[in-house]
Amino acid sequence: MAALVDTNVVLDMLAKREPWHTSASDLLFLCAQGKCKLALSGSTVTDLYYLVNKYVDKNATNSREVIGKLLEFFSVVEVGFPECCIALTSRVVDYEDAVLVEAARHAKLDCIITRNQSDFSHSVIPAVTPEEYLQQLLRKE
């Protein structure tokens, strides 16, 4: 099951934010083993660099290395002009979230992994928590 991972989930892993760190780390572990296909949006990658550099590591070289490691495991889906335009008329209230939905839809992904499911209540792509996604993977094995 291919999924787009929301910024908050990756930050949970990188910043070791409890109580979410374990499930976020489990996602990356399973992805590294080839048990699932996870993606980030291009805008998420740049947001993560900024946030890691400012709040987690505070070192540009190390922050780039963190992004490089993430890109070894996650694919990156496009956020272009069409996704940005369609998101303007989305029923998803938050524009950033609407852009993620359109990026996931364009990439034909199955779901969006997020801790903020309510933000995606009007999404055409189902939003699941990391724990729900992990449970679905276990059921398929």
N, CA, C and O atoms as CSV, one atom per row, in Angstrom:
chain,resi,resn,atom,element,x,y,z
A,1,MET,N,N,0.849,-1.177,0.000
A,1,MET,CA,C,0.000,0.000,0.000
A,1,MET,C,C,0.895,1.242,0.000
A,1,MET,O,O,1.641,1.473,0.952
A,2,ALA,N,N,0.821,2.024,-1.047
A,2,ALA,CA,C,1.654,3.212,-1.200
A,2,ALA,C,C,0.998,4.396,-0.495
A,2,ALA,O,O,-0.210,4.607,-0.605
A,3,ALA,N,N,1.811,5.167,0.232
A,3,ALA,CA,C,1.259,6.253,1.037
A,3,ALA,C,C,2.143,7.490,0.995
A,3,ALA,O,O,3.364,7.407,0.870
A,4,LEU,N,N,1.489,8.631,1.104
A,4,LEU,CA,C,2.175,9.903,1.281
A,4,LEU,C,C,2.267,10.159,2.779
A,4,LEU,O,O,1.271,10.040,3.492
A,5,VAL,N,N,3.441,10.504,3.255
A,5,VAL,CA,C,3.644,10.722,4.683
A,5,VAL,C,C,3.650,12.225,4.962
A,5,VAL,O,O,4.397,12.981,4.341
A,6,ASP,N,N,2.815,12.638,5.895
A,6,ASP,CA,C,2.702,14.039,6.293
A,6,ASP,C,C,3.943,14.462,7.078
A,6,ASP,O,O,4.591,13.642,7.729
A,7,THR,N,N,4.256,15.733,7.006
A,7,THR,CA,C,5.438,16.288,7.665
A,7,THR,C,C,5.484,15.947,9.149
A,7,THR,O,O,6.549,15.620,9.674
A,8,ASN,N,N,4.345,16.021,9.832
A,8,ASN,CA,C,4.346,15.806,11.287
A,8,ASN,C,C,4.842,14.412,11.658
A,8,ASN,O,O,5.471,14.241,12.702
A,9,VAL,N,N,4.571,13.429,10.829
A,9,VAL,CA,C,4.986,12.047,11.132
A,9,VAL,C,C,6.505,11.916,11.015
A,9,VAL,O,O,7.138,11.274,11.854
A,10,VAL,N,N,7.084,12.516,9.989
A,10,VAL,CA,C,8.541,12.455,9.834
A,10,VAL,C,C,9.223,13.215,10.966
A,10,VAL,O,O,10.244,12.769,11.490
A,11,LEU,N,N,8.662,14.358,11.340
A,11,LEU,CA,C,9.232,15.109,12.465
A,11,LEU,C,C,9.162,14.321,13.768
A,11,LEU,O,O,10.067,14.405,14.598
A,12,ASP,N,N,8.085,13.556,13.947
A,12,ASP,CA,C,7.982,12.714,15.146
A,12,ASP,C,C,9.182,11.779,15.239
A,12,ASP,O,O,9.741,11.571,16.316
A,13,MET,N,N,9.565,11.223,14.102
A,13,MET,CA,C,10.695,10.301,14.076
A,13,MET,C,C,12.006,11.047,14.294
A,13,MET,O,O,12.808,10.658,15.144
A,14,LEU,N,N,12.227,12.111,13.536
A,14,LEU,CA,C,13.505,12.815,13.590
A,14,LEU,C,C,13.756,13.485,14.940
A,14,LEU,O,O,14.876,13.472,15.451
A,15,ALA,N,N,12.708,14.066,15.507
A,15,ALA,CA,C,12.852,14.777,16.782
A,15,ALA,C,C,12.571,13.879,17.983
A,15,ALA,O,O,12.624,14.322,19.130
A,16,LYS,N,N,12.270,12.609,17.702
A,16,LYS,CA,C,11.960,11.626,18.761
A,16,LYS,C,C,10.850,12.135,19.687
A,16,LYS,O,O,10.934,12.044,20.912
A,17,ARG,N,N,9.810,12.673,19.047
A,17,ARG,CA,C,8.676,13.217,19.814
A,17,ARG,C,C,7.807,12.076,20.320
A,17,ARG,O,O,7.325,11.243,19.552
A,18,GLU,N,N,7.626,12.065,21.602
A,18,GLU,CA,C,6.784,11.045,22.238
A,18,GLU,C,C,5.361,11.583,22.338
A,18,GLU,O,O,5.162,12.788,22.495
A,19,PRO,N,N,4.402,10.725,22.251
A,19,PRO,CA,C,4.431,9.267,22.195
A,19,PRO,C,C,4.449,8.703,20.770
A,19,PRO,O,O,4.184,7.516,20.577
A,20,TRP,N,N,4.754,9.527,19.783
A,20,TRP,CA,C,4.590,9.133,18.378
A,20,TRP,C,C,5.852,8.577,17.731
A,20,TRP,O,O,5.787,8.006,16.642
A,21,HIS,N,N,6.982,8.735,18.377
A,21,HIS,CA,C,8.264,8.369,17.791
A,21,HIS,C,C,8.319,6.912,17.328
A,21,HIS,O,O,8.795,6.633,16.228
A,22,THR,N,N,7.844,5.992,18.147
A,22,THR,CA,C,7.978,4.563,17.830
A,22,THR,C,C,7.254,4.193,16.542
A,22,THR,O,O,7.832,3.543,15.671
A,23,SER,N,N,6.002,4.597,16.415
A,23,SER,CA,C,5.261,4.219,15.211
A,23,SER,C,C,5.835,4.895,13.968
A,23,SER,O,O,5.860,4.297,12.893
A,24,ALA,N,N,6.295,6.133,14.109
A,24,ALA,CA,C,6.907,6.820,12.968
A,24,ALA,C,C,8.200,6.113,12.554
A,24,ALA,O,O,8.464,5.949,11.363
A,25,SER,N,N,8.991,5.702,13.517
A,25,SER,CA,C,10.231,4.975,13.220
A,25,SER,C,C,9.947,3.610,12.604
A,25,SER,O,O,10.675,3.161,11.718
A,26,ASP,N,N,8.891,2.951,13.071
A,26,ASP,CA,C,8.507,1.656,12.502
A,26,ASP,C,C,8.165,1.781,11.020
A,26,ASP,O,O,8.477,0.892,10.227
A,27,LEU,N,N,7.528,2.883,10.653
A,27,LEU,CA,C,7.209,3.108,9.235
A,27,LEU,C,C,8.474,3.138,8.393
A,27,LEU,O,O,8.552,2.480,7.355
A,28,LEU,N,N,9.462,3.902,8.839
A,28,LEU,CA,C,10.706,4.016,8.089
A,28,LEU,C,C,11.425,2.669,8.031
A,28,LEU,O,O,11.987,2.308,6.997
A,29,PHE,N,N,11.407,1.933,9.129
A,29,PHE,CA,C,12.043,0.620,9.175
A,29,PHE,C,C,11.409,-0.319,8.150
A,29,PHE,O,O,12.125,-0.995,7.411
A,30,LEU,N,N,10.092,-0.369,8.095
A,30,LEU,CA,C,9.401,-1.243,7.141
A,30,LEU,C,C,9.629,-0.790,5.702
A,30,LEU,O,O,9.743,-1.611,4.792
A,31,CYS,N,N,9.692,0.506,5.511
A,31,CYS,CA,C,9.973,1.041,4.178
A,31,CYS,C,C,11.378,0.630,3.740
A,31,CYS,O,O,11.583,0.234,2.592
A,32,ALA,N,N,12.337,0.725,4.649
A,32,ALA,CA,C,13.717,0.341,4.337
A,32,ALA,C,C,13.815,-1.145,3.998
A,32,ALA,O,O,14.678,-1.550,3.218
A,33,GLN,N,N,12.939,-1.949,4.577
A,33,GLN,CA,C,12.913,-3.386,4.290
A,33,GLN,C,C,12.137,-3.716,3.014
A,33,GLN,O,O,12.075,-4.876,2.607
A,34,GLY,N,N,11.547,-2.703,2.387
A,34,GLY,CA,C,10.788,-2.926,1.168
A,34,GLY,C,C,9.383,-3.453,1.404
A,34,GLY,O,O,8.750,-3.955,0.475
A,35,LYS,N,N,8.884,-3.348,2.627
A,35,LYS,CA,C,7.552,-3.872,2.955
A,35,LYS,C,C,6.436,-2.877,2.647
A,35,LYS,O,O,5.258,-3.235,2.661
A,36,CYS,N,N,6.807,-1.638,2.370
A,36,CYS,CA,C,5.810,-0.634,1.991
A,36,CYS,C,C,6.495,0.438,1.158
A,36,CYS,O,O,7.717,0.583,1.177
A,37,LYS,N,N,5.679,1.182,0.431
A,37,LYS,CA,C,6.182,2.278,-0.398
A,37,LYS,C,C,5.671,3.581,0.180
A,37,LYS,O,O,4.469,3.847,0.201
A,38,LEU,N,N,6.612,4.388,0.649
A,38,LEU,CA,C,6.257,5.661,1.261
A,38,LEU,C,C,6.834,6.800,0.445
A,38,LEU,O,O,7.913,6.692,-0.138
A,39,ALA,N,N,6.084,7.899,0.418
A,39,ALA,CA,C,6.501,9.065,-0.353
A,39,ALA,C,C,6.344,10.325,0.484
A,39,ALA,O,O,5.557,10.382,1.430
A,40,LEU,N,N,7.111,11.319,0.107
A,40,LEU,CA,C,6.977,12.669,0.654
A,40,LEU,C,C,6.653,13.585,-0.517
A,40,LEU,O,O,6.983,13.278,-1.662
A,41,SER,N,N,6.016,14.691,-0.233
A,41,SER,CA,C,5.835,15.679,-1.296
A,41,SER,C,C,7.115,16.512,-1.374
A,41,SER,O,O,7.862,16.620,-0.402
A,42,GLY,N,N,7.348,17.087,-2.531
A,42,GLY,CA,C,8.521,17.948,-2.684
A,42,GLY,C,C,8.520,19.086,-1.683
A,42,GLY,O,O,9.574,19.466,-1.172
A,43,SER,N,N,7.346,19.636,-1.397
A,43,SER,CA,C,7.274,20.729,-0.428
A,43,SER,C,C,7.568,20.244,0.989
A,43,SER,O,O,8.115,20.991,1.801
A,44,THR,N,N,7.207,18.995,1.288
A,44,THR,CA,C,7.519,18.432,2.601
A,44,THR,C,C,9.029,18.314,2.781
A,44,THR,O,O,9.545,18.579,3.867
A,45,VAL,N,N,9.731,17.923,1.741
A,45,VAL,CA,C,11.190,17.771,1.833
A,45,VAL,C,C,11.836,19.099,2.210
A,45,VAL,O,O,12.685,19.147,3.099
A,46,THR,N,N,11.438,20.168,1.540
A,46,THR,CA,C,12.047,21.469,1.859
A,46,THR,C,C,11.617,21.946,3.243
A,46,THR,O,O,12.418,22.538,3.966
A,47,ASP,N,N,10.373,21.698,3.619
A,47,ASP,CA,C,9.923,22.060,4.972
A,47,ASP,C,C,10.728,21.300,6.022
A,47,ASP,O,O,11.130,21.870,7.036
A,48,LEU,N,N,10.961,20.012,5.773
A,48,LEU,CA,C,11.728,19.201,6.727
A,48,LEU,C,C,13.151,19.717,6.870
A,48,LEU,O,O,13.680,19.781,7.979
A,49,TYR,N,N,13.770,20.084,5.758
A,49,TYR,CA,C,15.132,20.631,5.848
A,49,TYR,C,C,15.120,21.870,6.752
A,49,TYR,O,O,15.938,21.991,7.664
A,50,TYR,N,N,14.199,22.770,6.491
A,50,TYR,CA,C,14.122,24.005,7.284
A,50,TYR,C,C,13.924,23.681,8.769
A,50,TYR,O,O,14.626,24.228,9.620
A,51,LEU,N,N,12.991,22.811,9.078
A,51,LEU,CA,C,12.670,22.507,10.470
A,51,LEU,C,C,13.803,21.750,11.173
A,51,LEU,O,O,14.113,22.032,12.331
A,52,VAL,N,N,14.412,20.801,10.484
A,52,VAL,CA,C,15.536,20.063,11.079
A,52,VAL,C,C,16.691,21.026,11.336
A,52,VAL,O,O,17.302,21.000,12.404
A,53,ASN,N,N,16.983,21.867,10.364
A,53,ASN,CA,C,18.096,22.801,10.497
A,53,ASN,C,C,17.851,23.823,11.605
A,53,ASN,O,O,18.783,24.220,12.305
A,54,LYS,N,N,16.611,24.243,11.762
A,54,LYS,CA,C,16.305,25.283,12.754
A,54,LYS,C,C,16.103,24.725,14.161
A,54,LYS,O,O,16.543,25.338,15.134
A,55,TYR,N,N,15.438,23.560,14.284
A,55,TYR,CA,C,15.030,23.101,15.606
A,55,TYR,C,C,15.674,21.797,16.079
A,55,TYR,O,O,15.799,21.578,17.284
A,56,VAL,N,N,16.081,20.938,15.160
A,56,VAL,CA,C,16.566,19.619,15.577
A,56,VAL,C,C,18.091,19.590,15.608
A,56,VAL,O,O,18.670,19.284,16.651
A,57,ASP,N,N,18.748,19.895,14.512
A,57,ASP,CA,C,20.195,19.749,14.437
A,57,ASP,C,C,20.934,21.082,14.460
A,57,ASP,O,O,22.011,21.178,15.048
A,58,LYS,N,N,20.382,22.091,13.841
A,58,LYS,CA,C,20.964,23.436,13.778
A,58,LYS,C,C,22.338,23.465,13.115
A,58,LYS,O,O,23.193,24.278,13.466
A,59,ASN,N,N,22.535,22.564,12.150
A,59,ASN,CA,C,23.780,22.505,11.402
A,59,ASN,C,C,23.412,22.154,9.962
A,59,ASN,O,O,22.872,21.080,9.695
A,60,ALA,N,N,23.706,23.059,9.046
A,60,ALA,CA,C,23.265,22.893,7.655
A,60,ALA,C,C,23.804,21.613,7.021
A,60,ALA,O,O,23.077,20.921,6.308
A,61,THR,N,N,25.054,21.298,7.272
A,61,THR,CA,C,25.641,20.092,6.678
A,61,THR,C,C,24.944,18.850,7.211
A,61,THR,O,O,24.580,17.962,6.440
A,62,ASN,N,N,24.757,18.782,8.517
A,62,ASN,CA,C,24.074,17.626,9.110
A,62,ASN,C,C,22.625,17.545,8.645
A,62,ASN,O,O,22.108,16.455,8.403
A,63,SER,N,N,21.974,18.693,8.522
A,63,SER,CA,C,20.577,18.707,8.082
A,63,SER,C,C,20.453,18.185,6.656
A,63,SER,O,O,19.499,17.475,6.337
A,64,ARG,N,N,21.393,18.526,5.811
A,64,ARG,CA,C,21.395,17.998,4.437
A,64,ARG,C,C,21.614,16.484,4.438
A,64,ARG,O,O,21.023,15.763,3.634
A,65,GLU,N,N,22.466,16.012,5.348
A,65,GLU,CA,C,22.686,14.570,5.454
A,65,GLU,C,C,21.411,13.858,5.888
A,65,GLU,O,O,21.105,12.772,5.394
A,66,VAL,N,N,20.670,14.463,6.806
A,66,VAL,CA,C,19.395,13.883,7.248
A,66,VAL,C,C,18.443,13.779,6.067
A,66,VAL,O,O,17.815,12.741,5.863
A,67,ILE,N,N,18.333,14.843,5.293
A,67,ILE,CA,C,17.452,14.825,4.119
A,67,ILE,C,C,17.937,13.767,3.121
A,67,ILE,O,O,17.129,13.046,2.537
A,68,GLY,N,N,19.240,13.679,2.930
A,68,GLY,CA,C,19.790,12.663,2.034
A,68,GLY,C,C,19.422,11.253,2.468
A,68,GLY,O,O,19.094,10.411,1.633
A,69,LYS,N,N,19.475,10.993,3.761
A,69,LYS,CA,C,19.094,9.664,4.281
A,69,LYS,C,C,17.612,9.398,4.044
A,69,LYS,O,O,17.233,8.297,3.644
A,70,LEU,N,N,16.777,10.396,4.288
A,70,LEU,CA,C,15.340,10.220,4.046
A,70,LEU,C,C,15.080,9.880,2.580
A,70,LEU,O,O,14.239,9.037,2.268
A,71,LEU,N,N,15.809,10.545,1.688
A,71,LEU,CA,C,15.585,10.327,0.256
A,71,LEU,C,C,16.076,8.954,-0.214
A,71,LEU,O,O,15.756,8.531,-1.325
A,72,GLU,N,N,16.843,8.267,0.614
A,72,GLU,CA,C,17.223,6.891,0.297
A,72,GLU,C,C,16.028,5.949,0.434
A,72,GLU,O,O,15.987,4.895,-0.200
A,73,PHE,N,N,15.062,6.331,1.258
A,73,PHE,CA,C,13.943,5.445,1.576
A,73,PHE,C,C,12.610,5.926,1.013
A,73,PHE,O,O,11.790,5.116,0.579
A,74,PHE,N,N,12.393,7.223,1.016
A,74,PHE,CA,C,11.131,7.789,0.544
A,74,PHE,C,C,11.263,8.220,-0.909
A,74,PHE,O,O,12.299,8.744,-1.319
A,75,SER,N,N,10.214,7.995,-1.680
A,75,SER,CA,C,10.163,8.630,-2.995
A,75,SER,C,C,9.603,10.041,-2.788
A,75,SER,O,O,9.124,10.376,-1.705
A,76,VAL,N,N,9.668,10.841,-3.816
A,76,VAL,CA,C,9.166,12.218,-3.725
A,76,VAL,C,C,8.139,12.418,-4.824
A,76,VAL,O,O,8.411,12.184,-6.002
A,77,VAL,N,N,6.947,12.859,-4.417
A,77,VAL,CA,C,5.902,13.129,-5.404
A,77,VAL,C,C,5.888,14.613,-5.730
A,77,VAL,O,O,6.226,15.467,-4.912
A,78,GLU,N,N,5.488,14.871,-6.942
A,78,GLU,CA,C,5.518,16.219,-7.482
A,78,GLU,C,C,4.436,17.114,-6.883
A,78,GLU,O,O,3.295,16.704,-6.669
A,79,VAL,N,N,4.838,18.328,-6.629
A,79,VAL,CA,C,3.886,19.389,-6.315
A,79,VAL,C,C,4.151,20.472,-7.343
A,79,VAL,O,O,5.123,21.221,-7.250
A,80,GLY,N,N,3.274,20.537,-8.313
A,80,GLY,CA,C,3.455,21.501,-9.389
A,80,GLY,C,C,2.249,22.419,-9.526
A,80,GLY,O,O,1.378,22.486,-8.659
A,81,PHE,N,N,2.239,23.104,-10.624
A,81,PHE,CA,C,1.181,24.072,-10.903
A,81,PHE,C,C,-0.218,23.454,-10.814
A,81,PHE,O,O,-1.095,24.037,-10.176
A,82,PRO,N,N,-0.456,22.285,-11.440
A,82,PRO,CA,C,-1.824,21.726,-11.378
A,82,PRO,C,C,-2.274,21.418,-9.944
A,82,PRO,O,O,-3.406,21.717,-9.564
A,83,GLU,N,N,-1.375,20.816,-9.155
A,83,GLU,CA,C,-1.745,20.467,-7.778
A,83,GLU,C,C,-2.061,21.720,-6.971
A,83,GLU,O,O,-3.019,21.743,-6.198
A,84,CYS,N,N,-1.257,22.753,-7.154
A,84,CYS,CA,C,-1.479,24.011,-6.419
A,84,CYS,C,C,-2.791,24.678,-6.831
A,84,CYS,O,O,-3.501,25.225,-5.987
A,85,CYS,N,N,-3.111,24.635,-8.110
A,85,CYS,CA,C,-4.352,25.255,-8.590
A,85,CYS,C,C,-5.582,24.475,-8.138
A,85,CYS,O,O,-6.550,25.068,-7.662
A,86,ILE,N,N,-5.552,23.168,-8.280
A,86,ILE,CA,C,-6.704,22.354,-7.874
A,86,ILE,C,C,-6.947,22.482,-6.375
A,86,ILE,O,O,-8.093,22.506,-5.926
A,87,ALA,N,N,-5.864,22.565,-5.602
A,87,ALA,CA,C,-5.987,22.688,-4.141
A,87,ALA,C,C,-6.724,23.959,-3.728
A,87,ALA,O,O,-7.327,24.006,-2.656
A,88,LEU,N,N,-6.678,24.979,-4.564
A,88,LEU,CA,C,-7.370,26.236,-4.242
A,88,LEU,C,C,-8.878,26.046,-4.088
A,88,LEU,O,O,-9.522,26.777,-3.335
A,89,THR,N,N,-9.434,25.080,-4.790
A,89,THR,CA,C,-10.884,24.867,-4.740
A,89,THR,C,C,-11.254,23.600,-3.961
A,89,THR,O,O,-12.401,23.154,-3.996
A,90,SER,N,N,-10.293,23.042,-3.274
A,90,SER,CA,C,-10.522,21.806,-2.524
A,90,SER,C,C,-11.449,22.037,-1.338
A,90,SER,O,O,-11.515,23.135,-0.785
A,91,ARG,N,N,-12.156,20.989,-0.962
A,91,ARG,CA,C,-12.978,21.029,0.255
A,91,ARG,C,C,-12.116,20.877,1.512
A,91,ARG,O,O,-12.579,21.127,2.624
A,92,VAL,N,N,-10.850,20.462,1.323
A,92,VAL,CA,C,-9.911,20.403,2.448
A,92,VAL,C,C,-9.578,21.842,2.823
A,92,VAL,O,O,-9.068,22.602,1.999
A,93,VAL,N,N,-9.863,22.208,4.049
A,93,VAL,CA,C,-9.815,23.612,4.467
A,93,VAL,C,C,-8.400,24.202,4.423
A,93,VAL,O,O,-8.199,25.286,3.877
A,94,ASP,N,N,-7.445,23.508,4.983
A,94,ASP,CA,C,-6.075,24.016,5.031
A,94,ASP,C,C,-5.421,23.847,3.659
A,94,ASP,O,O,-5.385,22.741,3.119
A,95,TYR,N,N,-4.910,24.928,3.102
A,95,TYR,CA,C,-4.359,24.880,1.751
A,95,TYR,C,C,-3.176,23.920,1.644
A,95,TYR,O,O,-3.088,23.157,0.682
A,96,GLU,N,N,-2.273,23.949,2.610
A,96,GLU,CA,C,-1.120,23.028,2.572
A,96,GLU,C,C,-1.572,21.574,2.524
A,96,GLU,O,O,-1.019,20.768,1.775
A,97,ASP,N,N,-2.581,21.242,3.330
A,97,ASP,CA,C,-3.109,19.881,3.333
A,97,ASP,C,C,-3.793,19.564,2.009
A,97,ASP,O,O,-3.686,18.447,1.502
A,98,ALA,N,N,-4.490,20.542,1.453
A,98,ALA,CA,C,-5.147,20.342,0.154
A,98,ALA,C,C,-4.113,20.067,-0.937
A,98,ALA,O,O,-4.351,19.251,-1.828
A,99,VAL,N,N,-2.975,20.738,-0.871
A,99,VAL,CA,C,-1.901,20.486,-1.835
A,99,VAL,C,C,-1.375,19.062,-1.669
A,99,VAL,O,O,-1.111,18.383,-2.661
A,100,LEU,N,N,-1.219,18.602,-0.422
A,100,LEU,CA,C,-0.777,17.226,-0.188
A,100,LEU,C,C,-1.768,16.222,-0.782
A,100,LEU,O,O,-1.368,15.233,-1.396
A,101,VAL,N,N,-3.046,16.483,-0.594
A,101,VAL,CA,C,-4.070,15.592,-1.146
A,101,VAL,C,C,-3.940,15.521,-2.661
A,101,VAL,O,O,-3.983,14.435,-3.240
A,102,GLU,N,N,-3.785,16.657,-3.296
A,102,GLU,CA,C,-3.671,16.672,-4.754
A,102,GLU,C,C,-2.395,15.990,-5.227
A,102,GLU,O,O,-2.399,15.318,-6.259
A,103,ALA,N,N,-1.306,16.153,-4.487
A,103,ALA,CA,C,-0.058,15.476,-4.843
A,103,ALA,C,C,-0.235,13.956,-4.721
A,103,ALA,O,O,0.216,13.203,-5.584
A,104,ALA,N,N,-0.890,13.515,-3.650
A,104,ALA,CA,C,-1.132,12.081,-3.447
A,104,ALA,C,C,-2.062,11.535,-4.532
A,104,ALA,O,O,-1.846,10.437,-5.046
A,105,ARG,N,N,-3.089,12.300,-4.875
A,105,ARG,CA,C,-4.029,11.873,-5.907
A,105,ARG,C,C,-3.328,11.759,-7.259
A,105,ARG,O,O,-3.505,10.772,-7.974
A,106,HIS,N,N,-2.544,12.757,-7.600
A,106,HIS,CA,C,-1.821,12.763,-8.868
A,106,HIS,C,C,-0.849,11.583,-8.960
A,106,HIS,O,O,-0.665,11.006,-10.032
A,107,ALA,N,N,-0.232,11.229,-7.836
A,107,ALA,CA,C,0.731,10.113,-7.806
A,107,ALA,C,C,0.036,8.756,-7.641
A,107,ALA,O,O,0.692,7.715,-7.604
A,108,LYS,N,N,-1.293,8.779,-7.543
A,108,LYS,CA,C,-2.090,7.548,-7.391
A,108,LYS,C,C,-1.714,6.750,-6.138
A,108,LYS,O,O,-1.609,5.524,-6.171
A,109,LEU,N,N,-1.516,7.476,-5.037
A,109,LEU,CA,C,-1.199,6.832,-3.767
A,109,LEU,C,C,-2.488,6.405,-3.069
A,109,LEU,O,O,-3.556,6.968,-3.309
A,110,ASP,N,N,-2.370,5.408,-2.210
A,110,ASP,CA,C,-3.540,4.824,-1.557
A,110,ASP,C,C,-4.042,5.622,-0.364
A,110,ASP,O,O,-5.240,5.627,-0.079
A,111,CYS,N,N,-3.133,6.298,0.336
A,111,CYS,CA,C,-3.549,7.017,1.539
A,111,CYS,C,C,-2.500,8.048,1.923
A,111,CYS,O,O,-1.410,8.112,1.353
A,112,ILE,N,N,-2.873,8.851,2.909
A,112,ILE,CA,C,-1.970,9.830,3.506
A,112,ILE,C,C,-1.806,9.436,4.968
A,112,ILE,O,O,-2.791,9.246,5.682
A,113,ILE,N,N,-0.565,9.316,5.405
A,113,ILE,CA,C,-0.282,8.974,6.802
A,113,ILE,C,C,-0.046,10.272,7.559
A,113,ILE,O,O,0.859,11.042,7.239
A,114,THR,N,N,-0.886,10.498,8.578
A,114,THR,CA,C,-0.820,11.741,9.339
A,114,THR,C,C,-1.320,11.511,10.755
A,114,THR,O,O,-2.051,10.556,11.020
A,115,ARG,N,N,-0.923,12.386,11.655
A,115,ARG,CA,C,-1.525,12.359,12.990
A,115,ARG,C,C,-2.767,13.243,13.031
A,115,ARG,O,O,-3.550,13.168,13.978
A,116,ASN,N,N,-2.948,14.057,12.039
A,116,ASN,CA,C,-4.042,15.033,12.028
A,116,ASN,C,C,-5.117,14.631,11.028
A,116,ASN,O,O,-5.349,15.329,10.041
A,117,GLN,N,N,-5.773,13.505,11.288
A,117,GLN,CA,C,-6.783,13.008,10.352
A,117,GLN,C,C,-7.914,14.006,10.141
A,117,GLN,O,O,-8.461,14.096,9.042
A,118,SER,N,N,-8.267,14.745,11.163
A,118,SER,CA,C,-9.380,15.689,11.027
A,118,SER,C,C,-9.079,16.760,9.978
A,118,SER,O,O,-10.002,17.295,9.364
A,119,ASP,N,N,-7.812,17.075,9.769
A,119,ASP,CA,C,-7.444,18.057,8.746
A,119,ASP,C,C,-7.752,17.557,7.341
A,119,ASP,O,O,-7.845,18.344,6.399
A,120,PHE,N,N,-7.912,16.242,7.206
A,120,PHE,CA,C,-8.145,15.628,5.905
A,120,PHE,C,C,-9.554,15.043,5.796
A,120,PHE,O,O,-9.803,14.149,4.987
A,121,SER,N,N,-10.464,15.551,6.610
A,121,SER,CA,C,-11.810,14.964,6.656
A,121,SER,C,C,-12.546,15.054,5.314
A,121,SER,O,O,-13.421,14.230,5.049
A,122,HIS,N,N,-12.222,16.011,4.480
A,122,HIS,CA,C,-12.878,16.150,3.179
A,122,HIS,C,C,-11.993,15.669,2.037
A,122,HIS,O,O,-12.257,15.970,0.873
A,123,SER,N,N,-10.961,14.933,2.363
A,123,SER,CA,C,-10.001,14.474,1.361
A,123,SER,C,C,-10.575,13.335,0.517
A,123,SER,O,O,-11.322,12.490,1.009
A,124,VAL,N,N,-10.205,13.336,-0.768
A,124,VAL,CA,C,-10.579,12.223,-1.652
A,124,VAL,C,C,-9.629,11.041,-1.454
A,124,VAL,O,O,-9.898,9.939,-1.934
A,125,ILE,N,N,-8.528,11.268,-0.753
A,125,ILE,CA,C,-7.564,10.218,-0.406
A,125,ILE,C,C,-7.717,9.958,1.093
A,125,ILE,O,O,-7.654,10.902,1.879
A,126,PRO,N,N,-7.918,8.707,1.510
A,126,PRO,CA,C,-8.090,8.438,2.937
A,126,PRO,C,C,-6.857,8.833,3.746
A,126,PRO,O,O,-5.722,8.637,3.312
A,127,ALA,N,N,-7.100,9.387,4.915
A,127,ALA,CA,C,-6.024,9.726,5.852
A,127,ALA,C,C,-6.036,8.708,6.986
A,127,ALA,O,O,-7.084,8.432,7.571
A,128,VAL,N,N,-4.876,8.158,7.291
A,128,VAL,CA,C,-4.752,7.170,8.357
A,128,VAL,C,C,-3.619,7.583,9.284
A,128,VAL,O,O,-2.699,8.295,8.879
A,129,THR,N,N,-3.692,7.136,10.517
A,129,THR,CA,C,-2.596,7.384,11.451
A,129,THR,C,C,-1.461,6.398,11.159
A,129,THR,O,O,-1.677,5.388,10.489
A,130,PRO,N,N,-0.275,6.678,11.650
A,130,PRO,CA,C,0.810,5.700,11.484
A,130,PRO,C,C,0.435,4.328,12.048
A,130,PRO,O,O,0.750,3.297,11.454
A,131,GLU,N,N,-0.234,4.326,13.188
A,131,GLU,CA,C,-0.626,3.062,13.813
A,131,GLU,C,C,-1.611,2.289,12.941
A,131,GLU,O,O,-1.490,1.071,12.806
A,132,GLU,N,N,-2.575,2.975,12.351
A,132,GLU,CA,C,-3.542,2.321,11.466
A,132,GLU,C,C,-2.852,1.750,10.226
A,132,GLU,O,O,-3.164,0.644,9.785
A,133,TYR,N,N,-1.927,2.506,9.677
A,133,TYR,CA,C,-1.200,2.037,8.504
A,133,TYR,C,C,-0.397,0.785,8.846
A,133,TYR,O,O,-0.398,-0.183,8.086
A,134,LEU,N,N,0.283,0.806,9.980
A,134,LEU,CA,C,1.063,-0.363,10.411
A,134,LEU,C,C,0.167,-1.574,10.606
A,134,LEU,O,O,0.537,-2.686,10.227
A,135,GLN,N,N,-0.999,-1.373,11.189
A,135,GLN,CA,C,-1.941,-2.489,11.384
A,135,GLN,C,C,-2.398,-3.054,10.048
A,135,GLN,O,O,-2.500,-4.272,9.895
A,136,GLN,N,N,-2.672,-2.197,9.091
A,136,GLN,CA,C,-3.088,-2.666,7.771
A,136,GLN,C,C,-1.973,-3.468,7.101
A,136,GLN,O,O,-2.242,-4.466,6.432
A,137,LEU,N,N,-0.730,-3.040,7.278
A,137,LEU,CA,C,0.403,-3.794,6.717
A,137,LEU,C,C,0.519,-5.170,7.343
A,137,LEU,O,O,0.769,-6.157,6.651
A,138,LEU,N,N,0.336,-5.233,8.658
A,138,LEU,CA,C,0.426,-6.514,9.351
A,138,LEU,C,C,-0.668,-7.473,8.892
A,138,LEU,O,O,-0.424,-8.673,8.768
A,139,ARG,N,N,-1.866,-6.960,8.639
A,139,ARG,CA,C,-2.970,-7.794,8.159
A,139,ARG,C,C,-2.687,-8.393,6.791
A,139,ARG,O,O,-3.148,-9.492,6.482
A,140,LYS,N,N,-1.930,-7.672,5.969
A,140,LYS,CA,C,-1.637,-8.131,4.613
A,140,LYS,C,C,-0.539,-9.198,4.587
A,140,LYS,O,O,-0.410,-9.926,3.603
A,141,GLU,N,N,0.244,-9.294,5.647
A,141,GLU,CA,C,1.333,-10.284,5.665
A,141,GLU,C,C,0.846,-11.664,5.960
A,141,GLU,O,O,1.641,-12.602,6.009
